[in-house]
Amino acid sequence: MKLNQDQIHFIDTYLQNSEVIYKDVRLEMIDHVASGIEQEWAKHPNESFREVFKSYMVANKKQLLDDFKVFRKKTTKRLFLELGKAMVKPVSLLLGLLVFMVFFYSQELIYNALGNLYTHWKAISLVVVILLVLVWYVSKQFIVKDSYIAIEQLMWVLIFLHYGASFVLDIIIGFIPESYKNITALVLSVIYVMLFINFIKVLRGHIIYYKNKYQNVS
């Protein structure tokens, strides 16, 4: 028995009240719950929707919690694969080369303003991380106006990678010849710029996907 829009909305409201705050997770769970209820209702056609819904949720509550964990892991893995693919696309590599050329031919200006670039690389990379956090906050509060687990998962992992990269750079910078230190920092800066651009692109695609697929669920 196919659920109507009001019944789908009822499931959405129930999950929201159950603190499933992430829209992408909730919409995936709605799809799963609706399918399960339709199957159960077909077996018990004389029962009302709410009766079938209640019995289904009682029987499957633990499974839904497990599904949440699985979806979170799958989403993180999928987004990183998408981010990796986006980083090596010809358009992205061309953009990275362009940014590198701009930075490379601006080295004298950078040196006059900051001195050796590598001594300021951690501060520059931290600015990129702060920009990502600001983009996340502004989009959540004023543009998207919803919480997406994809955004928060990817955000925290990228921040972790930032500090990991800074830690590794502190270790290896002493072994790099002086003439190559600036170019190393330059390459790392270009990678961070590319990560920032592709991060926004991947998350935008993720949000649009759910908005289009479940545009009638609200």
FIFILO-950074 format. One record per residue: x, y, z of N, C-alpha, C in turn; residue number from 1. Coordinates in Angstrom, 1 decimal. Atoms other than C-alpha are relative to their C-alpha. Layout:
N
    n_xx    n_yy    n_zz   ca_xx   ca_yy   ca_zz    c_xx    c_yy    c_zz  panu
       X       Y       Z       X       Y       Z       X       Y       Z   NUM
...
END
This chain:
218
    n_xx    n_yy    n_zz   ca_xx   ca_yy   ca_zz    c_xx    c_yy    c_zz  panu
     0.8    -1.2     0.0     0.0     0.0     0.0     0.9     1.2     0.0     1
    -0.9    -1.2     0.2     1.6     3.3    -1.2    -0.4     1.1     1.0     2
     0.2    -1.1    -0.9     2.0     6.0     1.4    -0.3     1.3    -0.7     3
     0.2    -1.3     0.7     0.6     9.4     0.6     0.9     1.1     0.7     4
    -0.9    -1.1    -0.4     2.3    12.8     1.2    -0.1     0.3     1.5     5
     0.3    -0.3    -1.4     0.7    13.4     4.6     0.7    -1.1     0.9     6
    -0.6     1.1    -0.7     2.0    10.0     5.8     1.5     0.1     0.0     7
    -1.5    -0.2     0.1     5.5    10.7     4.5     0.4     1.2     0.9     8
    -0.3    -1.2    -0.9     5.4    14.1     6.3    -0.1    -0.4     1.5     9
     0.1     0.5    -1.4     4.3    12.3     9.5     1.3    -0.7     0.4    10
    -1.3     0.7    -0.3     7.4    10.1     9.3     1.1     1.0     0.2    11
    -1.1    -1.0    -0.1     9.6    13.1     8.7    -0.1     0.7     1.4    12
     0.2    -0.7    -1.2     8.1    14.9    11.7     0.4    -0.9     1.2    13
    -0.4     1.0    -1.0     8.5    11.8    13.9     1.5    -0.1     0.2    14
    -1.5     0.1     0.0    12.2    11.5    13.0     0.6     1.3     0.5    15
    -0.5    -1.3    -0.5    12.8    15.2    13.6    -0.2     0.1     1.5    16
     0.2     0.0    -1.5    11.2    14.9    17.1     0.8    -1.0     0.7    17
    -0.9     1.0    -0.6    13.4    11.9    17.7     1.5     0.4    -0.1    18
    -1.3    -0.6     0.1    16.4    14.2    17.2     0.9    -0.5    -1.1    19
    -0.8     0.3     1.3    17.4    13.0    13.7     0.0     1.4    -0.7    20
    -0.1    -1.4     0.4    18.5    16.6    13.0     0.6     0.1    -1.4    21
    -0.7    -0.1     1.3    20.5    15.9     9.9    -0.9    -0.4    -1.2    22
     1.0     0.2     1.0    18.4    16.3     6.8     0.3    -1.1    -0.9    23
    -0.3     1.1     0.9    20.3    13.9     4.6    -0.2    -1.3     0.6    24
     0.3     1.2    -0.7    20.2    11.2     7.2    -1.5    -0.3     0.1    25
     1.5     0.2    -0.2    16.5    11.8     7.9    -0.7    -0.4    -1.3    26
     0.6     0.3     1.3    15.6    11.7     4.2     0.3    -1.4    -0.4    27
    -0.3     1.4     0.3    17.4     8.4     3.7    -0.8    -0.9     0.9    28
     0.7     0.8    -0.9    15.7     7.0     6.8    -1.5     0.0    -0.4    29
     1.4     0.0     0.4    12.3     8.2     5.6    -0.3    -1.0    -1.2    30
     0.1     0.9     1.1    12.8     6.3     2.4     0.0    -1.5     0.4    31
    -0.1     1.3    -0.5    13.7     3.2     4.3    -1.2    -0.4     0.8    32
     1.2     0.2    -0.9    10.9     3.5     6.9    -1.3    -0.1    -0.8    33
     1.1     0.1     0.8     8.3     4.2     4.3    -0.2    -1.3    -0.8    34
     0.0     1.2     0.7     9.3     1.2     2.3    -0.4    -1.2     0.9    35
     0.3     1.0    -1.0     9.1    -1.0     5.4    -1.5     0.0     0.4    36
     1.4    -0.2    -0.5     5.7     0.4     6.5    -0.9    -0.5    -1.2    37
     0.8     0.4     1.1     4.3    -0.2     3.0    -0.1    -1.5    -0.1    38
     0.0     1.4     0.0     5.3    -3.8     3.2    -0.8    -0.6     1.1    39
     0.7     0.5    -1.2     3.9    -4.3     6.7    -1.5     0.3    -0.2    40
     1.5    -0.4     0.2     0.6    -2.5     5.7    -0.6    -1.0    -1.0    41
     0.6     1.0     1.0     0.2    -4.9     2.8    -0.3    -1.3     0.7    42
     0.3     1.3    -0.8     0.3    -7.8     5.3    -1.2     0.2     0.9    43
     1.1    -0.3    -0.9    -2.2    -6.0     7.6    -0.9     1.1    -0.5    44
     0.7    -1.1     0.6    -4.5    -4.0     5.4    -1.2     0.5     0.8    45
     1.1    -0.5    -0.8    -7.2    -3.7     8.0     0.4     1.0     1.1    46
    -0.5    -0.9    -1.1    -5.0    -1.7    10.4     0.2     1.4    -0.6    47
    -0.2    -1.4     0.5    -4.6     2.1    10.2     1.5     0.2    -0.2    48
    -1.4    -0.4     0.2    -1.4     3.8     9.1     0.7     0.1     1.3    49
    -0.7    -0.3    -1.2    -0.6     4.9    12.6     0.2    -1.3     0.8    50
    -0.2     1.3    -0.7    -1.1     1.3    14.0     1.2    -0.7    -0.6    51
    -1.1     0.7     0.7     1.2    -0.1    11.4     1.4     0.7     0.3    52
    -1.2    -0.8    -0.3     3.7     2.8    11.9     0.5    -0.3     1.4    53
    -0.4     0.3    -1.4     3.8     2.2    15.7     0.6    -1.3     0.1    54
    -0.5     1.3    -0.2     4.3    -1.5    15.5     1.3    -0.2    -0.8    55
    -1.2     0.0     0.8     7.0    -1.0    12.8     1.1     0.6     0.8    56
    -1.0    -0.7    -0.7     8.9     1.5    14.8     0.5    -0.7     1.3    57
    -0.4     0.8    -1.2     8.8    -0.7    18.0     0.9    -1.1    -0.4    58
    -0.7     1.1     0.4    10.1    -3.6    16.1     1.4     0.3    -0.7    59
    -1.2    -0.3     0.8    12.8    -1.8    14.1     0.8     1.2     0.5    60
    -0.7    -1.1    -0.6    14.0     1.0    16.4     1.5    -0.2     0.0    61
    -1.4     0.3    -0.1    17.4    -0.6    17.0     0.6     0.0    -1.3    62
    -0.6     0.1     1.3    17.9    -1.4    13.4     0.1     1.4    -0.7    63
    -0.1    -1.4     0.5    17.2     2.3    12.5     1.2     0.7     0.5    64
    -1.2    -0.6    -0.6    19.9     3.4    14.9     1.3    -0.5    -0.6    65
    -1.1     0.7     0.7    22.3     0.9    13.3     0.1     0.6    -1.5    66
     0.0    -0.6     1.4    21.3     2.3     9.8     0.6     1.4     0.0    67
    -0.5    -1.4    -0.1    22.1     5.8    11.0     1.6     0.0     0.0    68
    -1.5     0.1    -0.1    25.7     4.7    11.9     0.6    -0.4    -1.4    69
    -0.5     0.5     1.3    26.1     2.9     8.6    -0.1     1.1    -1.0    70
     0.1    -1.1     1.0    24.8     5.8     6.6     1.1     1.1     0.2    71
    -1.0    -1.0    -0.3    27.2     8.2     8.4     1.3    -0.4    -0.6    72
    -1.3     0.5     0.5    30.2     6.1     7.5     0.0     0.0    -1.5    73
     0.1     0.1     1.5    29.0     5.5     3.9     0.1     1.4    -0.6    74
     0.0    -1.4     0.5    28.4     9.3     3.5     1.4     0.6     0.0    75
    -1.3    -0.5    -0.1    31.8    10.2     4.7     1.0    -0.6    -1.0    76
    -0.8     0.7     1.0    33.5     7.6     2.5    -0.3     0.5    -1.4    77
     0.4    -0.4     1.4    31.5     8.6    -0.6     0.4     1.5    -0.2    78
    -0.4    -1.4     0.2    32.2    12.4    -0.1     1.5     0.1    -0.2    79
    -1.4    -0.1     0.2    35.9    11.8     0.2     0.4    -0.5    -1.3    80
    -0.3     0.5     1.3    35.9     9.7    -2.9    -0.4     1.1    -1.1    81
     0.4    -1.0     0.9    34.0    12.5    -4.7     1.0     1.2     0.1    82
    -1.0    -1.1    -0.1    36.4    15.1    -3.3     1.3    -0.3    -0.7    83
    -1.3     0.4     0.7    39.4    13.1    -4.5    -0.2     0.0    -1.5    84
     0.3    -0.1     1.5    37.8    12.7    -8.0     0.0     1.4    -0.5    85
     0.1    -1.4     0.4    37.0    16.4    -8.1     1.4     0.6    -0.1    86
    -1.4    -0.6    -0.1    40.7    17.2    -7.2     0.8    -0.3    -1.3    87
    -0.9     0.4     1.1    42.1    15.3   -10.2    -0.7     0.2    -1.3    88
     0.6    -0.3     1.2    39.6    16.4   -12.8     0.8     1.0    -0.8    89
    -0.8    -1.0     0.8    41.2    18.3   -15.7    -0.3     1.4     0.3    90
     0.3    -1.4    -0.3    39.3    21.5   -14.9     0.7     0.4     1.3    91
    -0.6    -0.3    -1.3    40.5    21.3   -11.3     1.5     0.1    -0.1    92
    -1.5     0.0     0.2    44.1    20.5   -12.3     0.4     1.3    -0.7    93
    -0.3    -1.2     0.8    44.0    23.4   -14.8    -0.1     1.2     1.0    94
     0.2    -1.1    -1.0    42.7    25.7   -12.0     1.2     0.1     0.9    95
    -1.1     0.1    -0.9    45.4    24.5    -9.7     1.3     0.5    -0.6    96
    -1.2    -0.5     0.7    48.1    25.2   -12.3    -0.1     1.5    -0.1    97
     0.2    -1.5     0.1    46.6    28.7   -12.8     0.4     0.7     1.3    98
    -0.3    -0.6    -1.3    46.7    29.4    -9.1     1.5    -0.1     0.4    99
    -1.4     0.2    -0.3    50.2    28.0    -8.8     0.8     1.1    -0.8   100
    -0.7    -1.0     0.8    51.4    30.3   -11.6    -0.2     1.4     0.6   101
     0.3    -1.3    -0.6    49.7    33.3   -10.0     0.9     0.2     1.3   102
    -0.8    -0.1    -1.2    51.4    32.5    -6.7     1.5     0.1    -0.3   103
    -1.4     0.1     0.3    54.7    31.7    -8.3     0.6     1.3    -0.5   104
    -0.4    -1.3     0.5    54.9    35.0   -10.2    -0.3     1.1     0.9   105
     0.2    -1.1    -1.0    53.8    36.9    -7.1     0.9    -0.2     1.2   106
    -0.8     0.3    -1.2    56.5    35.5    -4.9     0.7     1.2     0.5   107
    -0.7    -1.2    -0.5    58.4    38.8    -4.8    -1.0     0.9     0.8   108
     1.0    -0.8    -0.8    55.2    40.6    -3.7    -0.2    -0.7     1.3   109
     0.2     0.7    -1.3    54.6    37.9    -1.1     1.1     0.1     0.9   110
    -1.2    -0.2    -0.8    58.2    38.1     0.1     0.0     1.4     0.6   111
    -0.1    -1.4    -0.6    58.0    41.9     0.5    -1.1     0.2     1.1   112
     1.1    -0.1    -1.0    54.7    41.5     2.4     0.2    -0.9     1.2   113
     0.0     1.0    -1.1    55.4    38.4     4.5     1.4    -0.5     0.3   114
    -1.3     0.7    -0.1    59.0    37.3     4.0    -0.1    -1.4    -0.6   115
     0.1     1.4     0.5    59.6    33.6     3.4    -1.4    -0.6     0.2   116
     1.3     0.5    -0.1    56.3    32.0     2.6    -0.2    -1.2     0.9   117
     0.2     1.2    -0.8    57.0    28.7     4.4    -0.1     0.3     1.5   118
     0.1    -0.3    -1.4    57.4    30.5     7.7    -1.4     0.5     0.4   119
     1.3    -0.4    -0.2    53.8    31.7     7.3    -1.1    -1.0    -0.5   120
     0.9     0.9     0.7    52.3    28.6     5.7    -1.1    -0.5     1.0   121
     1.0     0.5    -1.0    50.6    27.3     8.9    -1.1     1.1     0.2   122
     1.0    -1.1    -0.2    48.9    30.7     9.4    -0.9     0.1    -1.3   123
     0.8    -0.1     1.3    47.8    30.8     5.7    -1.0    -1.2    -0.1   124
     0.9     1.2     0.1    46.4    27.2     5.8    -1.1     0.1     1.1   125
     1.1    -0.2    -1.1    44.6    28.1     9.1    -1.1     0.9    -0.5   126
     1.0    -1.0     0.6    42.9    31.0     7.3    -1.0    -0.8    -0.9   127
     0.9     0.8     0.9    41.6    28.5     4.7    -1.0    -0.8     0.9   128
     0.9     0.7    -0.9    40.2    26.3     7.6    -1.0     0.9     0.6   129
     1.0    -0.9    -0.6    38.6    29.3     9.2    -1.0     0.4    -1.0   130
     1.0    -0.3     1.1    37.0    30.2     5.8    -1.0    -1.1    -0.2   131
     0.9     1.1     0.1    35.6    26.7     5.6    -1.0     0.0     1.1   132
     0.9     0.0    -1.1    34.1    27.0     9.0    -1.0     1.1    -0.1   133
     0.9    -1.1     0.2    32.6    30.4     8.2    -1.0    -0.4    -1.1   134
     0.9     0.4     1.1    31.2    29.0     4.9    -1.1    -1.0     0.6   135
     0.9     1.0    -0.6    29.7    26.1     6.9    -1.1     0.7     0.9   136
     0.9    -0.7    -0.9    28.2    28.4     9.5    -1.0     0.9    -0.7   137
     0.9    -0.9     0.7    26.8    31.0     7.1    -1.0    -0.8    -0.8   138
     0.9     0.8     0.8    25.3    28.4     4.8    -1.1    -0.7     0.8   139
     1.0     0.7    -0.9    23.7    26.5     7.7    -1.0     1.0     0.5   140
     0.9    -1.0    -0.6    22.2    29.7     9.2    -0.8     0.7    -1.0   141
     0.7    -0.9     0.9    21.2    31.7     6.2    -0.3    -0.5    -1.4   142
     0.2     0.4     1.4    21.4    29.7     3.0    -0.7    -1.4     0.0   143
     0.5     1.3     0.0    20.8    26.0     3.5    -1.1    -0.1     1.1   144
     1.0    -0.1    -1.2    19.0    26.5     6.9    -0.4    -1.4     0.4   145
     0.2     1.4    -0.5    19.3    22.7     7.6     1.4    -0.5     0.4   146
    -1.2     0.7    -0.3    21.9    20.5     9.2     0.2    -1.2    -0.9   147
    -0.3     1.1     0.9    23.6    18.0     6.9     1.2    -0.7     0.7   148
    -1.1     0.7    -0.6    25.8    15.3     8.4     1.2     0.0    -0.9   149
    -1.1     0.0     1.0    27.9    15.3     5.2     0.9     1.2     0.2   150
    -0.7    -1.2    -0.2    28.9    18.9     5.9     0.9    -0.1     1.2   151
    -0.7     0.1    -1.3    29.9    18.3     9.5     1.1    -1.1     0.0   152
    -1.0     1.1     0.1    31.7    15.0     8.8     1.2     0.4    -0.8   153
    -1.1    -0.4     0.8    33.7    16.4     6.0     0.8     1.1     0.6   154
    -0.7    -1.1    -0.7    34.5    19.6     7.9     1.0    -0.4     1.0   155
    -0.9     0.4    -1.1    35.9    17.9    10.9     1.2    -0.8    -0.5   156
    -1.1     0.7     0.5    38.0    15.5     8.9     1.0     0.9    -0.7   157
    -1.0    -0.9     0.7    39.5    18.3     6.8     0.8     0.8     1.0   158
    -0.7    -0.7    -1.1    40.3    20.2    10.0     1.1    -0.9     0.6   159
    -0.9     1.0    -0.5    42.0    17.0    11.3     1.2    -0.1    -0.9   160
    -1.1     0.1     1.0    44.0    16.7     8.1     0.9     1.2    -0.1   161
    -0.7    -1.2     0.0    45.0    20.3     8.3     1.1     0.0     1.1   162
    -0.9     0.1    -1.1    46.6    19.8    11.7     1.0    -1.1    -0.2   163
    -0.9     1.1     0.3    48.1    16.5    10.6     1.1     0.5    -1.0   164
    -1.0    -0.5     1.0    49.7    18.2     7.5     1.0     1.0     0.7   165
    -0.8    -0.9    -0.7    51.0    21.0     9.8     1.1    -0.7     0.8   166
    -1.0     0.8    -0.8    52.6    18.5    12.1     1.1    -0.7    -0.8   167
    -1.0     0.7     0.9    54.3    16.6     9.3     0.9     1.1    -0.6   168
    -0.8    -1.0     0.5    55.5    19.9     7.8     1.0     0.5     1.0   169
    -1.0    -0.4    -1.1    57.1    20.9    11.1     1.2    -1.0     0.1   170
    -1.0     1.0    -0.1    59.0    17.6    11.0     0.9     0.0    -1.2   171
    -0.8     0.2     1.2    60.2    17.6     7.4     0.6     1.3    -0.5   172
    -0.5    -1.3     0.6    60.8    21.4     6.8     1.5     0.1     0.3   173
    -1.4    -0.1    -0.3    64.2    21.1     8.5     0.9    -0.8    -0.9   174
    -0.8     0.8     0.9    65.3    18.5     6.0    -0.1     0.5    -1.5   175
     0.1    -0.5     1.4    64.3    20.5     2.9     1.0     1.1    -0.2   176
    -1.0    -1.1     0.3    67.0    22.6     1.3    -0.7     1.4     0.0   177
     0.6    -1.3    -0.1    66.4    26.3     1.8    -0.6     0.5    -1.3   178
     0.5    -0.5     1.3    65.9    27.0    -1.9    -1.3    -0.7    -0.4   179
     1.2     0.7     0.4    63.0    24.5    -2.0    -1.1     0.2     1.1   180
     1.0    -0.2    -1.0    61.2    25.6     1.2    -1.2     0.8    -0.4   181
     1.1    -0.8     0.5    59.2    28.3    -0.4    -0.9    -0.7    -1.0   182
     0.8     0.7     1.1    58.2    26.2    -3.4    -0.9    -1.1     0.7   183
     0.7     1.0    -0.8    57.1    23.5    -0.9    -1.3     0.6     0.6   184
     1.1    -0.7    -0.6    54.9    25.9     0.9    -1.0     0.5    -1.1   185
     0.9    -0.5     1.1    53.6    27.3    -2.4    -0.9    -1.2    -0.5   186
     0.8     1.2     0.5    52.5    23.8    -3.6    -1.0    -0.4     1.0   187
     1.0     0.3    -1.0    50.8    23.1    -0.3    -1.1     1.0     0.1   188
     1.0    -1.1     0.0    49.0    26.5    -0.5    -1.0    -0.2    -1.2   189
     0.9     0.3     1.2    47.7    25.6    -4.0    -0.9    -1.2     0.3   190
     0.8     1.2    -0.4    46.5    22.2    -2.7    -1.1     0.5     0.9   191
     1.0    -0.5    -0.9    44.6    24.0     0.1    -1.1     0.8    -0.7   192
     1.0    -0.8     0.8    43.0    26.4    -2.4    -0.9    -0.9    -0.8   193
     0.8     1.0     0.8    41.9    23.5    -4.6    -0.9    -0.8     0.9   194
     0.8     0.7    -1.0    40.6    21.6    -1.5    -1.2     0.9     0.4   195
     1.0    -0.9    -0.4    38.6    24.7    -0.5    -1.1     0.1    -1.1   196
     0.9    -0.1     1.1    37.0    25.1    -4.0    -0.8    -1.3    -0.2   197
     0.7     1.3     0.3    36.2    21.4    -4.5    -0.8    -0.4     1.2   198
     0.8     0.3    -1.2    35.0    21.1    -0.9    -1.4     0.6    -0.2   199
     1.3    -0.7     0.2    32.3    23.7    -1.7    -0.8    -0.6    -1.1   200
     0.7     0.6     1.2    31.5    22.1    -5.0    -0.6    -1.3     0.4   201
     0.5     1.3    -0.3    31.1    18.6    -3.6    -1.2     0.1     1.0   202
     1.1    -0.2    -0.9    28.9    19.8    -0.7    -1.2     0.6    -0.7   203
     1.1    -0.6     0.7    26.8    21.9    -3.0    -0.8    -1.1    -0.8   204
     0.7     1.1     0.8    26.1    18.8    -5.2    -0.7    -0.9     0.9   205
     0.7     0.8    -1.0    25.2    16.8    -2.1    -1.3     0.6     0.4   206
     1.2    -0.7    -0.5    22.7    19.3    -0.9    -1.0     0.1    -1.1   207
     0.9    -0.1     1.2    21.2    19.8    -4.4    -0.7    -1.4    -0.2   208
     0.5     1.4     0.2    20.8    16.0    -4.7    -1.2    -0.3     0.9   209
     1.1     0.3    -0.9    18.7    15.7    -1.6    -1.2     1.0    -0.1   210
     1.1    -0.9     0.2    16.7    18.8    -2.3    -0.8    -0.4    -1.2   211
     0.7     0.4     1.2    15.8    17.5    -5.7    -0.7    -1.3     0.2   212
     0.6     1.3    -0.2    15.2    13.9    -4.7    -1.2     0.0     0.9   213
     1.1     0.0    -1.0    13.0    14.7    -1.7    -0.6     1.4     0.1   214
     0.5    -1.3    -0.1    11.7    18.1    -2.6    -1.4     0.1     0.6   215
     1.3    -0.1    -0.5     8.2    17.2    -1.5    -0.1    -0.4     1.5   216
     0.0     0.4    -1.4     9.3    16.1     2.0     0.4     1.2     0.8   217
    -0.4    -1.2    -0.9     9.2    19.1     4.4    -1.2     0.2     0.9   218
END
